[in-house]
Amino acid sequence: MLHPKKVGVLPQQGDEEAKRTNEIKTAIPLLDAIDIEGKVITADALLTQRDLANYLVLRRKAHYHFTVKGNQATLLADIELYFRNRGEPDFILNDPADHGRIETRKIWVTTELNDYLHFPHVQQAFVVERHTIDKKTGRLSFETAYGITSQSAEQAGAQSVLATNRGHWSIENS
């Protein structure tokens, strides 16, 4: 949930199953233990919750960057519908060809859904496409991820939103 290079790793006691099932309940107490004012807190879809958004923005003066999936079905459907006919991306990142793969990431962002989404403090919605080619096998994979952030377009343009999103996934995959 937090970028370890900037804040540190937050230890959580208990077995792995308890950690997963209690992630929502323990997020706020864990965040209470550290200074997050002015920071951007990333979270996977499980923690894309209105209570956590309010807690971060109102009580802790932080920002959120949340992944949106099926557990927030209406939110996901609204964002998917808006971005269905995307046009040209707002930013494209071609990652260096290392780790045995070639990756291209594209992002589209909008502020046009802010009043419509009915999610606290949302300032931008976005979609990220990841195209990956395995250099050994030539296998192509394609992923699409949706999200929201409380950072305004002035605070975080498309390139910054993509960098935050990429940083979150590097934590999730480590």
VENVENQUI-V886381 format. One record per helix or strand. SS is the DSSP state (~ for helix, > for strand). FROM is the first residue (numbers start at 1). TO is the last residue. Records with the same first field share a line. If there is no record, write none. Layout:
SS->FROM-TO + FROM-TO
This chain:
~->16-21 + 23-32 + 45-47 + 50-59 + 70-82 + 158-172
>->40-43 + 63-68 + 91-94 + 101-110 + 124-134 + 140-149
